[in-house]
Amino acid sequence: MSCPPWCPNMTPMDLFIELFAGLPRQGPGNEPCTSRALAAARPHLPEHPVVLDLGCGSGSSTRVLAKALEATIFAVDLEPRVIAQLRDEAPRIGRSTVLPVLADFSKLPEGLPDEAVPADLIWSEGAAYNLSFEGALTAWAPLLREGGVLALSECCWLSEDRDPDAVQLFEAEYPSMLSAEELDRRAVELGWELVEAFNLPDAAWLDAFYEPMEQRIAELRWPWADGPGEAVLDGAQAEIDLWRRTKSCWGYRFLVLRKTS
Ligand SMILES: C[S@@+](CC[C@H](N)C(=O)[O-])C[C@H]1O[C@@H](n2cnc3c(N)ncnc32)[C@H](O)[C@@H]1O
């Protein structure tokens, strides 16, 4: 077998992007969960809402929102490859206008067109942890109109009985990670109305995320055997294995929050 054309010049970071950008989604979640959260948000939205999908990745949630709403959706991500993919796909998906924006969501509204703010709905699946839960709520509130909705999914502890390997991982990767109860409580303490909250089921991890990732890891293995990128593939597989073994004590929670005055 010869090396694929992208192999010789790729760095481990290129491999990381290759692994994730080619997946149906880049974090846990699925269409039923997006739809459930959207159903809770919907009574608080105008007929033609302005939506920000922050950390949209390859657009898994963007597509669900675009089909369900007659909206203008600004799909924001920092990764040029996923924004280029979304731009190619279609300016119009479903009944909505989708406008992919390459921007850093920690610096918004910088990079957004004027008409994007204030938004009626901010959506963010699996990306808020980059700012921490409280950091995201604080940074994104000014982008939302009064009474608007913030729907986000966030990694959290699900039990006090915590596996030591999971504790070690999250102490290194996400030391400020809260429990499910703390997420709900902190949101309310920060002035948000808790409209809906639920934990993601196993199918939301497996169907469009971990199972396709395992297949992709297997495809990428041979060109990277004994190479510098092997650790990237090993790390991704180790995360999947850890989730399978310890998922009773950590997971993702979807919160639908309404901005109150
Ligand atoms: C775990 S992925 C989730 C992607 C997508 N929402 C999904 O559920 O499939 C997190 C995404 O957030 C993006 N991201 C991370 N930090 C960001 C930032 N500061 N500004 C914009 N996007 C960011 C990453 O590039 C990545 O696409």
The ligand as a Gaussian input file, in Angstrom:
#p B3LYP/6-31G(d) Opt

LIG

0 1
 C      -16.239000      19.388000      20.360000
 S      -16.401000      20.338000      18.881000
 C      -18.192000      20.391000      18.690000
 C      -18.598000      20.718000      17.268000
 C      -20.099000      20.680000      16.985000
 N      -20.827000      21.657000      17.764000
 C      -20.650000      19.291000      17.235000
 O      -21.320000      19.098000      18.263000
 O      -20.406000      18.420000      16.397000
 C      -16.014000      21.994000      19.434000
 C      -15.922000      22.996000      18.286000
 O      -15.688000      24.291000      18.845000
 C      -14.730000      24.958000      18.030000
 N      -14.065000      25.974000      18.857000
 C      -13.265000      25.779000      19.926000
 N      -12.865000      26.952000      20.435000
 C      -13.436000      27.919000      19.672000
 C      -13.412000      29.342000      19.704000
 N      -12.718000      30.012000      20.640000
 N      -14.110000      30.018000      18.774000
 C      -14.827000      29.348000      17.819000
 N      -14.894000      28.002000      17.740000
 C      -14.204000      27.288000      18.647000
 C      -13.799000      23.853000      17.540000
 O      -13.099000      24.243000      16.365000
 C      -14.785000      22.715000      17.307000
 O      -15.291000      22.719000      15.976000

